[in-house]
């Protein structure tokens, strides 16, 4: 069997009622003939939306096909034992040109009970935000089911939700159960569990191209909502040039950020996991053995679990999100 190497993928582009043009204009990803692009899935094992390899001898293979063949060599022993043949993380870019629906995702237990695969916890890294851009994360006061349903029925739900102004570099962790929505003028990277389950609670009375409102999931959402209020909805971190800064550590993924303008050596021998490099600023080159593989803005690279040491060379500077399972 051929030796594994750093893998790059063809994105899957999704048109959305709230999508815009920034995935093309800011990230340089061509979503071809779509009128807009709300989401670019740059690394995905979601059935019906898998990304395919574009480099090396594995070109054309879907992500989960690779997991099936290479198993722990690709994803790590612990990860393969836990998730089997489904790649456990979905990486996407989202361009919110309008408000997304107010929504919530189920946790693993509820998803298993409903036989819909995994739950969905996710994180957002804000790449670009227009002045005054905002998002919704959680509640702004203590509420219970009855209060929530009362505000929902009166179409005043936003009054009890926590609104955050955002700028580039902001980070938000959205665990399963947390009510959330993106506002217009935000381009972000999202790291999440492999799942495409979303329960819409409110959609701003919007209609689609045929004049029909999108489906709401009031009852399904009710059992998924976590009404607890955390100390802070934001993730606070310190970004230091040429140092790796931890952003999120969860059972589902660990995410770090690395801004660098000089050669960086990486040693992943301590990990029993694949590693993903997602380029969110500038560009870089990955050197592994004798291979030199470019990493451009908007690209994700999957480093197999068997890869231990590599060099990162900025072109001329770069910022990546580094993702793996601890």
N, C-alpha and C positions, 0 to 999 in steps of 0.2 A: 504493500500500500504506500502511495506517495506520502511524503512528509507534509504536514499541515503548515500553513503560512498565514500572514495577515490578510484578512478577507474584506473586500469591499463589495457593496451591493447597489443594485438599481432601486431607487425609491418607488414607492407606490403613492400616487397622488390622488387626493380625494377632494372633489368639489363640494362646497358647503354653502348653505343659504347665507352664512355670515362671513364667508371667505373673501380674500382680497388678492393682491398682486405681489406682496412682499417676499413670498417664497422664491419668486423669480427675481425681483428687483434688488432685494437685500442679500439673498443667499446664492443667487445665480443658478438655482435649480429650475430646469425648464419643464413646466407641466403641460407642454404641448398645446393641444387644441381646447383644453378646458377653459371656460370663461373666467373662472377664478380657482384658487386653491386654498382651502381651509386647513388641510393637513397634508404633510409629506411624511409618510412612514419610511424612515431611512434604514431601519433594522426591525424586521417584524417576522414573528412566527405565528401570527394570527391566521387561522384557517380562512382561506378565501382572500387573504391580503398579505401573503408571504413575499418577502424580498428575495431576489435572486442574485447570486454571485456574478460580478462583472470582471474579475481578474483571475489569472492563473488557470490551472488545469481543471478546477472545479466550476469554472464559468458556466452559468445557466442553471446550476442547482439551486433549489429552494432551501431556505435556512433549516427547516425541520428535517429535510432529507439528509443534510450534513450531520445533524444530531443523531439521527438513526444509524448512520454508518460509523461515525467516529466516536459517538457516545462520550465517555469521560475524557477522552483525549481532547475533545473540542470544548466541553463545558466544565469539566472537573468532576471528580468522583462523587463528592457530596451533592453537587447540583444535579447530576444525572440521577442519583438515587432518589432525590426529592421530586424532580419534575419529569423524569422519563424523556420521551422523544419530542416534547414540546419546548422550544426555546422560551425561557421564563420572563424575558424583558422585552418590552416594546419601546422603541425610541422614535420620537416624531418631532417635527416642527409644526407649530400652530400659528396661523395668521388670523387674528380676530379683527375683522374690518367692521364688525357690528357686535352687539352683545350676544354671547352664547346663551343657551337656555340655562336657567338655574337648575342645577342637577346634583345628583348624589350617586355614589357607587356602593355596591354591597361589599361586605367583608367576605373572607374565605368561607366561614361557616354558613352564612346565608346563601352564598353562591352554590355551595355543595348541596345544601338543602333544596335549592331550586333547580339543581342539576344544570347549571350554566357555566361550568368550568371554574376559573379562579375568581376571587374578589379582585378589587382594583384599588390599590394605593398608588399615588403618583407624586411627582414633584415637578415644579416649574422653575426654569431658569430664564429670566427675562433678558432677551437679546436687544430689543428695541422697543421704546415706548414713546408715543407722542405726548406732548405736554398735557398734563391733566389726566392721563390714562389711568384707569382704575380697574380693580377686580374685586370679586366677592369671595370671601373665605370665612365660613362659619357664621355664627350668630353674634350680634352685638350686645346681647343681654341674655339672662337665663330664661329660657322658654320651655314649655312642655308640649306634648302632642296637641293638646286642645288649643293652646294659644297659637301654635304654628298653623293648624288647620283653619282657625278663625281668620288669621291674616291672609292665608292663601285664598280662601273663599272670597274675601273682600278685595282681592287683587292689590294688596298692600304688603306683599311679602318682603320687598326690599327694605321696608322700614325697620325690620328686626334683624337684618343681615349686616355683617361686618364688611365695610368697604375699605379697601386699601389703595392709596395712590402708589403708583409704581414707576421706577426708573430702571434703566439698563443695569444688569448685575444683581437685581433683587432675586431672592430665592424663597419659594413657598413649598412646604410639604403639605400634601393634601391626602391624609390617610383616608381609607375607606370609611364611609359614614359622614364625612364632612361635606356640608352643603357648599357649593362653589359655582362660580361663573366668571368668565373673562369678559371684560369690557372692550370697546373698540379702541384701535390704535396700539395693540400689543402684538409683538412677534416674540415667540418663546420656544425654548426646547423643553420637551416633556419626556421624562423617564417614568415608566410605569410597569406594573405587572402586565403580563400578557393576558389581556382581556379586552373585549369590546362592548362590555355591558354598561350602559348609562341609563339611569332613571331620570327622565325630565319631570321637573316639578312645576315649572312655569316657563313659558316661551314668549313672554312679552306680547301676547295676542298676535303673533306674527303668522303670515300665511305663505305657502310655497308658490311656485310658478303657476299652479293650477287654482290658486285661491283657497287652498285647503290648509287648515291649521295642522301643525305636526302633532303626532300622538303624544299625550302626556301619560305619566305612569304614577298617578297620585297614590294609589294603594300600594303598589310595589315599592315605591320610595319610602313609604311611612315606616316600614320595619327596618329600613337600611340606615335611617338618620341617627347620627350620634349628636345628642343635644348638649354634650359637655363643652365648656369653654376653656381653651388652653391659656397659659400665661401670655403667650405671644403667638400670633399667626405667622410671623415672619421667621425665617432662618437667619440668624446673625453669624457672620463669619468675617475673617480678615484675609484679604487677598494680598499675598506677598509675592513679588516677582521672583520667578525661578524656584518657588517652593510650592509643594502640593498642599492645598487647603481643603480640609474635610467640610462638606456641606451637609450631607444626609447619611445617617447610618440607620438602616431599618432592616427587619428580617428579610425584606424583599430585594433590596439593592443598597449598595453603598455608592455614593457619588462624591467625587472630589473635583476641584477645579485647579488647573495648572496654567498660569500665565508665564510664558518664558521667551527670552530673547537671546538665549545662548544654548549650546548643546546640553541636553539632559540625558543622563543614563537612568534607565529604569530596570529594576530587578523584581520580577513577580514570582520568584521561586517559593516565597512564603504563602502564596495563595493557592487554594484548591478551587479555582474558578477561571472562566474566561475573563477577559478585560475588554471593554469597549472604549475607544477614543472617539469622541464627537467633537469636531472642530467648530467652535462658535465665534472665533475671530482669527483673521490672518490665515496662514497656511504653514504646513510643516512637511518634513520628510521623515519616514520611519525607516531605520536601518536595522535589518535583522539578518544574521549570517552575511551573505553577499548581496542580499536584496535591498533595493532602495525603492520605497513605495511612497508616492506623494499622498498627502492628506490635505484636501482643499476645504475651504469654508463650506459648511453645510453637509460635509461627508461624515459618515460613521465608518470606523474600521473595527472589525472583530478580531481580537488576538486570541488564538486558541489557548486552552489551559496548559498545553505542553510548552508554550513559549515562555521562557524565563527572563532572558535579558535582551534589551534592545536600546537603541539610541533614538532620541527625538531631536531633530534639527529644525529650528524655526526658519521661516522664509519670508521676511526677515524676523517677524515676531509672530506669536501664535497664542491662542487660548483654547484649551481643550477641557471638556468634561470627561472625567475618567470614571467608568462605571463597572462594578463587579458585584458578586454576591459573597458576603463575608462568611 
